C-alpha cells in the first residue's frame, strides 16, 4: 500500500470517529499549558491492518486532524505556551545549542519551563487525581498518548557520556525506550575513552533499552517531535525533583498524590530557584533528603534480608532495628513535609533557619585585644594617610587595638569579636550572602553614605541581621534586591543607626519583640512593605529620618494578646512622605475581640470613661481629681481608667498644619489602644486572682514622644488602622 493510500485510509478512519471526538475531548494531550486538546485514544487496530499501515503515519494523521478541529478551543487560555497552534507551522520550542567543540546535534530547550507550565502538565495530563500506587500507570498512559513510538533521534545522556541514538520502540509501561546506535559513532565522553565496539557491547548488555528520562530529543524544526520532547522533560523532572523512593510505601495512598505531594514539592523547587527560601532552610532540606534516602536504603536492605517465616534471634533483632529505622524515617519525613508546606515552611521552619542560629556571638578575644578592620577594595598611600590622620590615630592609638585589612565587608564582619570596629572606605561593595552581626561592634563608613555602598546581589534572606547586645552602624548606604524579610532585622539586642541610606525592595527595617532600634538621620525608601515594622514589646526611637516611597511608612503591630508588652515608640521630626498607603498604620484586633472589655466598661460611670483616649501634644499626662471615681483619698477605684487631659496644641513653626496634624491622630489612637490593652490586662489579672501592682498608664504607654513629624503626600493619609 502506498503512503498516499495510507494517509487516505487514516483520514477516513478519523473522519468516522469525529462525532465522538468532541464528546471524548476530556483528556488534554498538550503537556505544556493546555493549548492543544486531543481526544481519547481511538482504537484503530480493529479496523486497520497494523502491518500494512504504519502506526506512526496514523498517529500523525489523527494528531493533525484533531489540531484542526480544536485549535480554537483554548484561544482564551492564559498559559502562554501555545506551542502547537495549527496556524503556526514548525516548532515553537527553543533550540538548546551545545557549546565548545560541537560533535553532537542540538536538542530542544525544555528545562526552562515555568512553574505554572509544569503544574498544569502534571495536574491535567500526567497525574490527575491518581493515588500514589497509580503514579506509574498514569505516567505510562500519558506517555503512550504523546510520545512518538519510533523514528526519532535523541542524545542518551549519562554521567559518563553523551551519545547519539535512534529510538526504534518505546516500552511505556517500563518507562524505557529501545534504541539503536547511530553510525558512525557520535559521542562526547566525560573523562573516559569510548569506542564504537564498547558502546555496542553496552547496548547489548542492556538489551538496547535505556530509561526515557535519560533521552534528550534532537532538535527538529518541523514541530513533529515537540510533544515527545516535552513529555520526556516532564518525566525527567518528575523523577528527579518530585518523586521520592519512599512514596510508594506511603500509608496515605487513598489521597490525591498531586495535591498532597506534587504541588508543594513543585512550589518549593521554584521558590528555591527564585531565592525565596532562606539559604539555611535550603541546606537543611537537602540534608534531610539525603539522610532520609540513606535510611530508606538501609531499611530496604534490612527488610529484604529478613525471612518471613523465620523465628531466629537474628531476625528478631533485625525486626527491632527495622522498627527503629521506620521511626527515624517518619521523623525525617515529617520535617520534610514542614519545609515543603508553604505555610509551615515559614511559620515553623523559617525562624530556626533564618540565620540567627548559624552565627553565634564570639565574645571578646581571649587576650583582650580589640581589632580595627579596614575594608577597602584598593587603598592608595594618600588615602591611608588621610585615614590615619582622621580616624585611626585619634581614636585607636591605644595599645589594645590592632589593625587588619580586608577587601570584602562580609569577610571583615565575620572576623569580628566583641568590641571590634569596622571602617569601610569609599567604594561600591557587592556581597552575595546575608550579613549577621552577633557581637557588639561598630561599623562605620569613612565618607558620605553615597560614597560607601554595600549592595546585596543575591536574593533570599534578610540583608543585615542584628543579634548583638549593642551594635552601631553609621555613614553607609545599603542596597537590597528582593528578600524574604527586610533590609535590616533587629532580632535580639540593640541596634543604633545614624546617617545611613537604605534602598529597599521588600520590608525596610524590622524591629522584633524585646529588641531596641535607634534610627537617627537616615533615609529609607523603596520598600514594597512597610519602611519600618515595629513588633509588640520592642523599643523604637526614630528621630530626623526620611521614610518615603514605600507601601506604608511605619507599621506598628499590635496583634498580640493582652498579656504581651506594648512597644515603646519615639517619633520626632521625621518626614514621612510619598508612601502608597498611610504614613503610619496600626494593626490591631477588631472590636469584637474585646467584647469582655466592652461589657466591663458598661459598669464604669460615664465620667470615668470620657476623654481617656486623648493626650497632650507634648507627650505629658495630667489626671483630673474632680473626675476620679469613687474611692478614698482620691485613689482610683478597682478596674477604673485614668482620665487624660488635653493641653492646647503648641505651634510647629513654619511647617503648615496639614503636614503635622498626623502627630495628634497617632497619639490619640495609640493611647486608646494602650488603655484598652491595659484594661484587658486588669480583667485577666482579676480573673486569675492576681493583684495589679501598677495602675499607672505611663508604664504601659505605647509611645514616649510623638511630635514634629511631617506627613506629606501619603496615598491614604497620615495615620490609619487595620483591624483583623
N, C-alpha and C positions, 0 to 999 in steps of 0.2 A: 504494500500500500504506500502511495506517495505521501510526501509531507503535506501537500495541499489537501489530499483526501482526508488525512488525519485531522487537520485543522477544521475541515467542514464537519466531520463526524463529531468533533469536540464541541463545535458551536451548536450542532443540532441537539446534542445531549443537554448542553447548558440551557438551550432555548426551551426545552421541555420542562426544565426544572424552575424556570423563572417565577411562576406564580407562587412557589413555595419558598423561594429565596428570601423574599421580603418578610414572610412570616417567621423565617428561621434566623433572621439577621439580629440575633440577640448576643452573639459572641463576636467581639471585635478582634480582628486579626492584627491590626496595626499595633505594634508593640511600643510605639513611641509617642503617644499622646492622643490617640483616639481619632486620627484623621481618617483612617480607612476602616470601613465596616464591611466585614465579609460574612457570608452565610456560613452556617454549619457545613461540615464536610459532606459532599454528595457522594453516595455510593455508586461509583461508575463501574465497579468490577462486574456487577451482574449483567450489564448491558453491553459492555465493550470487551473485546478480546485484548487483555493487557499485554499479550505478547506481540500483537500487531500494532497497537497504538501505544506510543511511549507515555509513561506516566508523567514525564517532565513536560511534554507538549500539552497534555490535557490539563495539568495543574496550571500551566501558564495561561491557557485559554480561559479557564474558569476565573483566574485572578483578573485577567484583562476585562472580561465581561462584567464582573461584579464591581470593578472600579468604575466602569462607565455608568452602571446602574446607580451607584451610591456615592459618586464623587461629590455631590452637593448635600449629602446627608448631614455633614457636620460643618457646614460653612460658618456657623456661628461659634464653633469650638474655639476656645481661647488658649489651646495648648501651645500654639505657636510652632508646632512641629509637623507641618503639612508636607511630609516627605513624599507621599505617594499620590498626590493630586494628579488626576488623569490629564489635566491641562498642562502639566509641566513635564515634558519629556526628559528622560535621563535621570541620573541620580541627583539627589539634593543633599546627600551626605558629603562631608568634607573628606579630603584626602589626607592621610597621615604619612607625610614624607619621611623617609629614612635619612639619617644624617651620616656623614663620613663617606667612606668608600662604599658606594651603592652596589650591592651584589644582588639583593633580593628586591622584588617589586614592592610598590607601596600598598598599604592596606587602608581600610576605611577608618576614619576617625570617629570612634564610638565611645571613648572613655571620658568624654567631657559633657555628658548629659546632665541636665538639671535635675533637681530633686523631684519636682512635680512630674517630670517625664518618666523617671523610674517608678515613682509612686503609682502613676496611672497604669503603667505596664504590668506591675505586679498585682495591683488590685483588680484590674478589669480583664486582663488577658491570661496571665500566667498562673496565679494562685487563687484569685477569687475568694470564696469563703471556705476553702478547704481546711481540713484538720491537719495536724502535724503528720499523722501517719499517711495522709493522702498527698503530701507535697510532691513526692517523686512521680506519682501517677499523673497529677495535674500538669506538672512540668513537661513530662513526656508527651502528653496530649497537646499541649501548647506548641511544642517544638515541631510536632508532626504536621501541624496546620500551616506553619510559616517557614520552616527551613527547607530549602531545596534538597531533595534526597541524593542528588548526584550532579556531576559535571560542573563543579566549581572548584577553583583553586584557593588554597589558603596557606598561611605560614603556620607550621607546627612549632610553637614557641615553648621552650623549656628553660630551666636554669643553665643548661649546658650548651644548647644550640638553638638556632632558628633555621628551619629547612622548608623549602617549598614542596608542597604535596598537592595531589588532586583527590578530591572526595569522590568516591565511587558508590558509596552507600552510607546511609545513616541509620543506626540502630537506636531509635528514640527511647525505648524503654531502658536501655543501658546508659543513655546519655553519652554515646560514643559514636565515632564516625570511622568507617573503613576507608583507608587512604592508600594511594599508590605514590611512589616517589616520582617526581618529575625529573626526567633526564634530558640533558646532562644535569648532574647534581648542582643545585644552587643552595648554598647554606652559609651561615655565619656561625662560627664557633666561639665559645667563651672560655678560653684557657685550655683548650684541648684540640687534638687533631681528629678530623672526622673524614673518612673516605666513603666512597660510594658503596663498597662492599660492606663496610661496617654498618652503614645506615640500612642497607637491605637486610642484614642479619638482625638488626634491632627490630625492624618492622615484622620480620618473620617470627621473632620471639613473642611479639605482642599480637600475632595473628592479624597484623595490619590494622589493628583497632587502637585509636587514640581518643582520649577524653575530648568531648566537644569544646569544653571551656579553654582548652589549650590551642584552639584554632583561631586564626585571625583571617577573615576573608580578604582576598586580594581585591584591590580597588578596581571597580568596573564602572564605566561611565553610563552604561545602558540603563541602570536602575533595576535590573532583574534580580540582583542579589542584596538589595538594601535590607529587606526584611530578614533575610538569613543572617546578615552581619549584625543587625540589632538584636535579634533573638539570642544569638550566641553571646553577645556582650551582656545581655541581661542574665543569662545563665551563669556566665563567668563572675559577674559582680555578686550575684546572689550567693554562690558557694564560697566566695572569698570574704565577703563582708557581712552577710546576713545570717547564713546557716551556721549552726553550731552542731558539733558531733553528738552532743547530749540531747538535742531537741527531740530525736526520735523516741527517747525514753521519758519524755515529759508526761507527768501524770494528768495534765490538763488537756488531754487530747480532744476532748469534746468541744473545746473553744476554738474560735476563728484564729487560725495561725497568723494571718496577715495583721489583724488588729492587735493581737497580743504580743507578737514578736517582730514582724517585718517593719511595721510603721515606726515604732520607737527606735529600732536599730538604724533604720534608714535616716531618720531625722538626726540622730546623734552623729552619724557619719558625716552628714553635710554641715552640722554645727561645728564639728571639729575642723572640717576643711575650710570653713569660713571664719575660723578663730573666734567662735562664740562660746567656747568651753575653756575654763581655766587650764593652764598648762599642767598643773599638779593633778587635776582630775583626769586629764587625758592619760598621763603617765600611770596613774593608779588603775584606770580602766584596762589599759593594755597589759599591765602586770597581772591583774585579776584574770583576764582572758587566758594568758599563758599559764598561770597557776592552775586554773580550772581544767584546761586541756591536758596538762600533765597528770592531774588527779584522775581525770576520766580515763586516760590511757592506763594508768596503774590499776584502776578499778576494773577495767575491761580485761586486762591480763590476769588479774587475780580471779575474777569470776569465771573466765574460761578454763582456769586450772582446777576449779573445784568440781568434783564428780557429784552428780545429782543424787546418786544412790549410795554414796559413801558416808560412813559414820566414823571415820578415823579422827583421831585427835587433831591431826594436822589440818584436816578440812574444817573442823570446828573452829580452830584458831583463825583460819583464813576467813571464815564467815564473819567472825567478830571483827577482824580487821576490815573486811568489806563494809560492814555496817558503819564503822568509824569513818571510812572514806566517803560513804554516802552522806553522812552528816556534814563532813567538811565541804563536799561539793555543794550541798544545799545552801550552806552558809555563803560560799563564793557566788553562787547563782543569785542569791538574794541581793548581794552587794552589786552585782552586775545590773540587776533589774532596777535598782535605785538610781544608778547612773544613767541607764537607758531611758527611764521615765522622765520626760521634760520637766514636770513639776517637782518630783522628788529629787531630781538632779541638783536643783538649786536650793530647795528647802533643806534637804538633809546632807547632800554631798558637797555643796559648794563651800559652806562655811569652814569645813575642815581642810579643804584643799585649795583655798583661795590664796595661799602664800604665807599666811601668818604662822602656820605650823612648820613650814620648811626652813624658816630662818629665825633662830632664837638669839636672844641677847648674849653677847660675849662677855660683857662686863669690862672692868679696867684691865690693862695689861699687868701681868704679874710683877714686873719690875717698876711699875708706877710711871712708865714713860708715856707721854702723850705725843701723837704724831700729827703733823700738819701735812695733809695730802694736797699737792698742787696738781691740778688737771689742766693739760694743755696739749693740743694736737702738735703744735710746734711753738717754740719759745725762743725769741732772739735774745741776745745779750742785753740790749737796751730794755726790753720788756721785763727781763728778770731783774734788772737793776731797779726799775720803777716798782716792781712788786716788792722787792726787798725794802725799798725806802718807804713805800706807802703802807704796807701791811705786815710783812714778816718781822722786820726789825722792831717796830714799835710794840707789836702785840705778842710776839712769840720768841723773844730773845732769851727767855729763861732756859736753864739747863734741862728742864724736864721735857722740852719739846725737841722732836726730831723732824726731819724733812724727807718726804717721799714724793716722787714724781710719777704721774700716770698720764696715759693718753686717752683713757676711757673713763667717764664719770661713774659708770656702773662698777668697774673694777675698783675704783677708789672707795666707793661706798661699801662694797663688800669687804674691803680690807680694814674698815674702821672698827675701833674699840671704843668703849665708853670714854667720853671726854675729848675725842679727836675732833679736828677741824678739817673741812674740805673747802679749798679755794679753787674755783673754776675760772680759768682765764677766758677772755673773749674767744668766741668760736661757735660753730654750729655742730653739735654733737648728736649722733644718731645712736640710739640704744635699741636693742631687739627684745630685751626681756623686761619684766617688771622690776621696779626699784623697791626694795624692802629695807626699812631703816628700823632695826630693833633696839639700838643703843642711843643714849643721849649724846648727840653730836650737833655741830653747827655746819651748815652748808651755805656757802656764800659765793655769789658771782662777783668777780673782780671787774666791775664796769656796770653799764646800764643794762637793764633786763633784755632789751632788744639786741644787745651785743653778745649776750651769753645765753645761747638757746640749746635746750635739750629736747630732742624730738624722738618720740617712740614710733618706730617704723612698723613693727608688727602689731597685730590685733590681739585681743584676748582679755587679760586680767586688768585690774586697776593699774594705772601708770605708776603712781607712788603710793606706797602703803606705809603708814607710820604706826609703830607699836612701841617706840621708846618712851621713857618717862618724861623727857624734856628735850625736844628737838626744835631747832630754829633753822629756817630756810629764808634766804633773802637775795634780792637782786638777780633773779633768774627768770627766764621765760621757758615754760613747758608747753609743748605742742603734742596733743594726743590724737591718735587715729583709731576710733572705734574701740570700745572696750565693754566688758560686762558691767563693771562698776565705774566709778568716777575717775577723774584725772588725779585726785587725791582722796585717800580714805584714811581717816584717823580711827584706827581700830582700838588702840589702847594708848594710855598716857596722854601727853600734851604735845601739841604742835603749834609753833608760832611762825607765821609767815609775814614777811614785810617786803614791800616794794617788788612784788612778783607779778608776772603776766601769765595767765592761764588760758590757753586756747584749747577749748574742749570740743568733743564731738558726742559724748554721752552726758551723763551727770557730771557736774563740776566737782565740788568738794563735799564729801560725805563725813558727817560728824556722828560717829556711833555712840551708843549708850555708854555712859560713865567715862567719856573722854572729854578733852578740852581742846578748843581751837581758838587761837588769837590770830586774826587776819587784819592787817593794817596796810592801807595804801596800796592795795592790789587791784589789778584789772582782770576781770573774769568774763569770758564771752563765748558764745557758740554752742552752749550745751543744748542737747536735744531733750534733756530733762530739766531739772532744777539747777540753778547756778550753785546754790548751797543747800544741802539737805541735812536737816537737824533732827536727830532722834531724841526720844524721851530720855531724861536722866543725864544729858550732856550739858556742857558749859561752853557757850559760843559767844565770842566777842568780835564784832565786825565794826571797824572804825575806818572811815575815809576811803571806802572801796568803791569801785565802779563795777556793777553787775548788769550786763546788758546783752541783748540779742540771744536770749535763752528761751526755752519753752516756758519756764517760770523763773522768777528771780530767786526767791528764797522759799523753800518748802519746810514747814515745821510739822513734824509727825507727832500726832497725839493719839495714836491708835492703841496705846497700852491700856491696861485696866487701871482701876482706881488705886491700886497699891503701888504702882510704879511712880518713880520720882519725876517731877516736871523738869523740863530743861530750863537753864538759866541763860537768858539771851540779852546781850548788849548790842544795840544798833545805833550808831551815832555817825551823822554826817556822811552817810553812804548815798551814792547816786545810782538809783535803780531805774533803768530806762530801756525802752525799745524791746521789752520782752513780749513774747507772743501771748502769754496769759496774764496772770497777775504779777504785780511786783513782789508781794508776799502772799503766800497761801497757807492756810492752816488745815490740816487733815485731821478730822476728829469724828467720833461716833455720832450717829444720828440721835435725835432726841428720844426715840422710843427705847434706846438702850439705857436711858437714865430715868426710866419710869419710877423706880423707887425714890429717886431724888425728888421728882415732881410730887409724888404722894406725900413725902415728908415735908415739902415746902408748904403744902396746904395747911399744916398745923402751925406754921410760924406767922405771927402777926405781919400785916402788910407793911407797916412802917419798918419792920426789921429787914425786909427784902428789897425795898426800893433803893435805887441808886447804887446797888452793890457792885455793879459792873463798870462803874466809872472811876477814873484815876486822873490825878493832876498831870499836866504835861511835863512837869519837872521830875516825875517819877516818884514823888513822895506821897504819903497817905496820912490822913487825919481821921480819927474816929469821932463821931458825934455822940457825946454823953447824953444829950437830950433824946436821941433816938435809940438808945440801947434798950434791950428788952428787960423783962423782969429779972431781978437778981439783986442781991445785997452788995453794997459797996461799989456799985457801978460795974460789977463784973458781968460778962456776957453769960446768958443762960445756956444750958447744955443744948447743943445742936443748933445754936443760933449763928447767924452770919454777920461778920463785921460790916459796917457801912463805910463806903469810900466816898469822900468828899471831893469836889472838883474845884480847883483853883482856876482863875481866869487864864486864858492862853497867853503865853509870852510871845513877843514879836520875834520873827525869824529873819530880821534884817531885810535885805533887798530881794530875797527869794520870794516869788509870787506864792500866795496861799495855796493855790491848786497844786503846787509841786510838793508841799509839805503836809497837806491835810491827812495823808495816809498815816502819819505817826499816831494821831489821836484814835483813828479807827482801829489800828493794830493794838493799841493799848487797851481799849475797851474790850475787844474780843478776847485778847489773851488773859486779861484779868477775869473775865467772866468764865472762861474755860478753867482757869486756875481755881476759882471759887467753887465751880461745880465739882471738880475733882476732889477738892478739899472736903466738900460735903459728903461725897461718896466714901471717902476715907473714914470720916467720922461715923457714918452709918454702919460701915463694915466693922469698925472697931467696937461700936456699941453692940452689934450682933454677936461679936466674939467675946464680949465682956471685958474688953481692954480699955483702960482709961486713956484718953487722948492727952498726951503730955504737952503738946504745943498747939495753942489756938491762934497763934499769930499768923495772919495771912502773908506777912512779909517772908516768912520762912518757906512758904510754898509758892511764892510769886514766880510767874513764868519769865519775867524779864527783870533785868537790873535797870536798864535805861534805854529808852527808845525816843530819840529826838534828833532834829536837824536833818533827817533823811529826805532826799528829794526823789519824787516819783514822777517820771516823765514818759509819756507816750507808751505806756504799757497797754497791751491789747484789751484786757478786761478790767483794768483799773489798778488802783494802788494795793488793795487788800481784798481777799476773798477766802471763803471757807469751802471745803469739800467734805460733805457728810457721807459716811458709808454705813 
